[in-house]
C-alpha cells in the first residue's frame, strides 16, 4: 500500500464549493486526487489518499480515500463527493460517507502518528533524490505533499524533525505531477 498525504492551508472546509479556485485552490486538490487514485480508466487498489484541509470555516478536516468493494467514485463526481464528505463531518468522529471515503477532524500530526515514520517522506528539493532511495524496500511508503502554498513554518519544522525528505530533482512540479512521478517510480518496482 502506498499513501499520499496532501496538506492545504487554504482549501475551504465549507460543504459548498462554489468556485474551485477561490475556495482555496480546490482545483489543485481534485487534480491530485485523480493523479493519486486513478490510472487510465481504472481505480488504483494499492493507494490511500489523505487530504488535510486547514482552510475556513471548519478546519481541520481530514478526508481519506481508499479502494473499497462497491466503490463508485468517478473522476467527474469528485467535487460532489468531497462536498458530501465535508457536509457529513462531525468533530471527534470518523465517518464513512461513501465506500472507501472517510472524514474526520484529524490534523497532519495525528495522521502521521498512525504510520511508521521510517517510511514517511516529505517532498523537499533538499531531500534525497528519488532515484537514490530504496523505496521498493518500504512496505507502505507514505508521501507528504503541500499544495501551491506548501507548508506553514510550524508544520514544515515538525515534518523536517519527524519524517524523511525526498526530492524529485531541481525542477518544481505541480502537486498532481509529483504524485504521477512517484506512482510511476513505484509502479516500475512492481514490474
C-alpha positions as a Markdown table, in Angstrom:
| # | Residue | x | y | z |
|---|---|---|---|---|
| 1 | Unk | 0.0 | 0.0 | 0.0 |
| 2 | Unk | 1.3 | 3.4 | -0.9 |
| 3 | Unk | -0.1 | 6.6 | 0.7 |
| 4 | Unk | -0.2 | 10.2 | -0.3 |
| 5 | Unk | -1.0 | 13.0 | 2.2 |
| 6 | Unk | -1.8 | 16.3 | 0.7 |
| 7 | Unk | -1.7 | 19.3 | 3.0 |
| 8 | Unk | -3.6 | 22.5 | 2.2 |
| 9 | Unk | -3.5 | 25.6 | 4.4 |
| 10 | Unk | -6.3 | 27.3 | 2.4 |
| 11 | Unk | -8.7 | 24.7 | 1.0 |
| 12 | Unk | -12.2 | 25.6 | 2.1 |
| 13 | Unk | -13.8 | 23.2 | 4.6 |
| 14 | Unk | -17.3 | 24.5 | 3.7 |
| 15 | Unk | -19.6 | 21.9 | 2.3 |
| 16 | Unk | -20.5 | 24.1 | -0.7 |
| 17 | Unk | -17.5 | 24.6 | -3.0 |
| 18 | Unk | -18.8 | 27.2 | -5.5 |
| 19 | Unk | -15.6 | 28.3 | -7.2 |
| 20 | Unk | -12.7 | 25.8 | -7.1 |
| 21 | Unk | -10.0 | 28.4 | -7.4 |
| 22 | Unk | -11.3 | 30.9 | -4.9 |
| 23 | Unk | -12.2 | 28.1 | -2.4 |
| 24 | Unk | -8.5 | 27.6 | -1.6 |
| 25 | Unk | -7.5 | 26.1 | -4.9 |
| 26 | Unk | -9.7 | 23.0 | -4.7 |
| 27 | Unk | -8.8 | 22.6 | -8.4 |
| 28 | Unk | -5.3 | 21.6 | -7.4 |
| 29 | Unk | -6.6 | 19.1 | -4.9 |
| 30 | Unk | -9.1 | 17.5 | -7.3 |
| 31 | Unk | -6.3 | 17.1 | -9.9 |
| 32 | Unk | -4.1 | 15.5 | -7.2 |
| 33 | Unk | -6.9 | 13.0 | -6.2 |
| 34 | Unk | -7.1 | 11.9 | -9.8 |
| 35 | Unk | -3.3 | 11.5 | -10.1 |
| 36 | Unk | -3.2 | 9.5 | -6.9 |
| 37 | Unk | -6.2 | 7.3 | -7.2 |
| 38 | Unk | -6.7 | 6.7 | -10.9 |
| 39 | Unk | -4.7 | 5.1 | -13.8 |
| 40 | Unk | -6.1 | 5.0 | -17.3 |
| 41 | Unk | -9.8 | 4.0 | -16.8 |
| 42 | Unk | -9.1 | 2.2 | -13.5 |
| 43 | Unk | -9.2 | 2.9 | -9.8 |
| 44 | Unk | -5.9 | 2.1 | -8.1 |
| 45 | Unk | -6.4 | -0.5 | -5.4 |
| 46 | Unk | -2.9 | -0.1 | -3.9 |
| 47 | Unk | -3.2 | 3.7 | -3.0 |
| 48 | Unk | -4.6 | 5.5 | 0.0 |
| 49 | Unk | -5.0 | 9.3 | -0.2 |
| 50 | Unk | -5.3 | 11.7 | 2.7 |
| 51 | Unk | -6.4 | 15.3 | 2.4 |
| 52 | Unk | -5.6 | 17.6 | 5.3 |
| 53 | Unk | -7.6 | 20.7 | 5.0 |
| 54 | Unk | -6.8 | 23.7 | 7.1 |
| 55 | Unk | -9.0 | 26.4 | 5.5 |
| 56 | Unk | -12.1 | 28.1 | 6.9 |
| 57 | Unk | -14.7 | 27.7 | 8.2 |
| 58 | Unk | -14.3 | 24.2 | 9.9 |
| 59 | Unk | -10.7 | 23.2 | 10.0 |
| 60 | Unk | -9.1 | 20.9 | 10.5 |
| 61 | Unk | -10.8 | 18.4 | 8.2 |
| 62 | Unk | -9.2 | 15.1 | 7.1 |
| 63 | Unk | -10.6 | 13.1 | 4.2 |
| 64 | Unk | -9.3 | 9.7 | 3.5 |
| 65 | Unk | -9.9 | 7.9 | 0.1 |
| 66 | Unk | -9.0 | 4.3 | -0.4 |
| 67 | Unk | -10.2 | 1.4 | -2.6 |
| 68 | Unk | -13.3 | -0.4 | -1.3 |
| 69 | Unk | -15.6 | -3.0 | -2.8 |
| 70 | Unk | -18.6 | -1.3 | -4.3 |
| 71 | Unk | -16.7 | 2.0 | -4.7 |
| 72 | Unk | -18.3 | 4.0 | -7.4 |
| 73 | Unk | -16.0 | 7.0 | -7.3 |
| 74 | Unk | -15.6 | 8.6 | -10.7 |
| 75 | Unk | -13.3 | 11.5 | -11.8 |
| 76 | Unk | -16.3 | 13.6 | -12.8 |
| 77 | Unk | -18.1 | 13.3 | -9.4 |
| 78 | Unk | -15.1 | 14.1 | -7.1 |
| 79 | Unk | -16.3 | 17.6 | -6.3 |
| 80 | Unk | -19.7 | 16.4 | -5.2 |
| 81 | Unk | -18.1 | 13.5 | -3.2 |
| 82 | Unk | -15.9 | 16.0 | -1.3 |
| 83 | Unk | -18.8 | 18.3 | -0.6 |
| 84 | Unk | -20.8 | 15.3 | 0.8 |
| 85 | Unk | -17.8 | 14.4 | 3.0 |
| 86 | Unk | -17.4 | 17.9 | 4.3 |
| 87 | Unk | -21.2 | 18.2 | 5.0 |
| 88 | Unk | -21.2 | 14.9 | 7.0 |
| 89 | Unk | -18.2 | 15.7 | 9.1 |
| 90 | Unk | -18.7 | 15.7 | 12.9 |
| 91 | Unk | -16.0 | 16.8 | 15.4 |
| 92 | Unk | -14.3 | 13.9 | 17.2 |
| 93 | Unk | -15.8 | 11.2 | 14.9 |
| 94 | Unk | -14.6 | 9.3 | 11.8 |
| 95 | Unk | -17.5 | 8.8 | 9.4 |
| 96 | Unk | -17.6 | 6.7 | 6.2 |
| 97 | Unk | -19.5 | 8.8 | 3.8 |
| 98 | Unk | -19.1 | 6.5 | 0.7 |
| 99 | Unk | -17.4 | 3.1 | 0.3 |
| 100 | Unk | -13.7 | 3.9 | 1.0 |
| 101 | Unk | -14.2 | 7.6 | 1.8 |
| 102 | Unk | -13.9 | 8.7 | 5.4 |
| 103 | Unk | -14.0 | 12.2 | 7.0 |
| 104 | Unk | -12.9 | 13.4 | 10.5 |
| 105 | Unk | -11.1 | 16.2 | 12.1 |
| 106 | Unk | -7.5 | 14.8 | 12.4 |
| 107 | Unk | -4.6 | 17.0 | 11.9 |
| 108 | Unk | -1.5 | 16.2 | 9.8 |
| 109 | Unk | 0.4 | 15.2 | 13.0 |
| 110 | Unk | -2.5 | 12.9 | 14.0 |
| 111 | Unk | -2.3 | 11.1 | 10.7 |
| 112 | Unk | 1.5 | 10.8 | 10.7 |
| 113 | Unk | 1.4 | 9.2 | 14.1 |
| 114 | Unk | -0.6 | 6.3 | 12.7 |
| 115 | Unk | 2.2 | 5.2 | 10.4 |
| 116 | Unk | 5.8 | 4.0 | 10.5 |
| 117 | Unk | 7.8 | 7.2 | 10.4 |
| 118 | Unk | 10.8 | 5.5 | 8.7 |
| 119 | Unk | 8.6 | 5.0 | 5.6 |
| 120 | Unk | 7.2 | 8.6 | 5.5 |
| 121 | Unk | 8.7 | 11.1 | 3.1 |
| 122 | Unk | 8.1 | 14.8 | 2.8 |
| 123 | Unk | 8.7 | 16.2 | -0.7 |
| 124 | Unk | 11.5 | 18.7 | -0.4 |
| 125 | Unk | 14.1 | 19.8 | -3.0 |
| 126 | Unk | 16.8 | 19.5 | -0.4 |
| 127 | Unk | 15.9 | 15.8 | 0.3 |
| 128 | Unk | 17.5 | 12.6 | -1.1 |
| 129 | Unk | 16.7 | 12.2 | -4.8 |
| 130 | Unk | 14.0 | 9.6 | -5.5 |
| 131 | Unk | 16.4 | 7.6 | -7.8 |
| 132 | Unk | 18.9 | 7.2 | -4.9 |
| 133 | Unk | 16.4 | 5.8 | -2.5 |
| 134 | Unk | 15.3 | 2.2 | -1.9 |
| 135 | Unk | 11.5 | 2.9 | -1.9 |
| 136 | Unk | 10.9 | -0.6 | -3.2 |
| 137 | Unk | 12.0 | -1.9 | 0.3 |
| 138 | Unk | 9.3 | 0.1 | 2.0 |
| 139 | Unk | 6.1 | -1.9 | 2.6 |
| 140 | Unk | 3.9 | 1.1 | 2.9 |
| 141 | Unk | 5.7 | 4.3 | 1.8 |
| 142 | Unk | 3.9 | 7.5 | 2.6 |
| 143 | Unk | 4.5 | 10.8 | 0.8 |
| 144 | Unk | 3.5 | 14.2 | 2.1 |
| 145 | Unk | 3.0 | 17.0 | -0.3 |
| 146 | Unk | 1.8 | 20.5 | 0.0 |
| 147 | Unk | -0.5 | 22.3 | -2.4 |
| 148 | Unk | 0.6 | 25.6 | -4.1 |
| 149 | Unk | 1.1 | 27.3 | -0.7 |
| 150 | Unk | 3.3 | 24.5 | 0.7 |
| 151 | Unk | 3.5 | 24.2 | 4.5 |
| 152 | Unk | 3.3 | 26.8 | 7.2 |
| 153 | Unk | 6.5 | 27.3 | 9.2 |
| 154 | Unk | 5.4 | 25.3 | 12.2 |
| 155 | Unk | 4.2 | 22.3 | 10.1 |
| 156 | Unk | 7.4 | 22.4 | 8.0 |
| 157 | Unk | 9.5 | 22.4 | 11.2 |
| 158 | Unk | 7.6 | 19.4 | 12.5 |
| 159 | Unk | 8.0 | 17.5 | 9.3 |
| 160 | Unk | 11.7 | 18.1 | 9.0 |
| 161 | Unk | 12.1 | 16.8 | 12.5 |
| 162 | Unk | 9.9 | 13.7 | 12.2 |
| 163 | Unk | 10.0 | 12.4 | 8.6 |
| 164 | Unk | 12.4 | 11.7 | 5.8 |
| 165 | Unk | 12.9 | 14.2 | 3.0 |
| 166 | Unk | 12.6 | 13.2 | -0.7 |
| 167 | Unk | 13.4 | 15.1 | -3.8 |
| 168 | Unk | 12.2 | 14.7 | -7.4 |
| 169 | Unk | 15.1 | 16.9 | -8.6 |
| 170 | Unk | 15.6 | 20.6 | -9.1 |
| 171 | Unk | 12.6 | 21.0 | -11.3 |
| 172 | Unk | 9.5 | 22.1 | -9.4 |
| 173 | Unk | 6.3 | 20.2 | -10.3 |
| 174 | Unk | 2.6 | 20.7 | -9.6 |
| 175 | Unk | 1.4 | 18.5 | -6.7 |
| 176 | Unk | -0.6 | 16.3 | -9.1 |
| 177 | Unk | 2.5 | 15.9 | -11.4 |
| 178 | Unk | 4.7 | 15.0 | -8.4 |
| 179 | Unk | 2.1 | 12.3 | -7.4 |
| 180 | Unk | 2.2 | 10.9 | -11.0 |
| 181 | Unk | 6.0 | 10.7 | -10.9 |
| 182 | Unk | 6.0 | 8.9 | -7.6 |
| 183 | Unk | 3.3 | 6.5 | -8.8 |
| 184 | Unk | 5.4 | 5.8 | -11.9 |
| 185 | Unk | 8.5 | 5.1 | -9.9 |
| 186 | Unk | 6.7 | 2.8 | -7.6 |
| 187 | Unk | 4.9 | 1.0 | -10.4 |
| 188 | Unk | 8.3 | 0.4 | -12.1 |
| 189 | Unk | 9.4 | -1.6 | -9.0 |
| 190 | Unk | 6.4 | -3.8 | -9.3 |
| 191 | Unk | 7.1 | -4.8 | -13.0 |
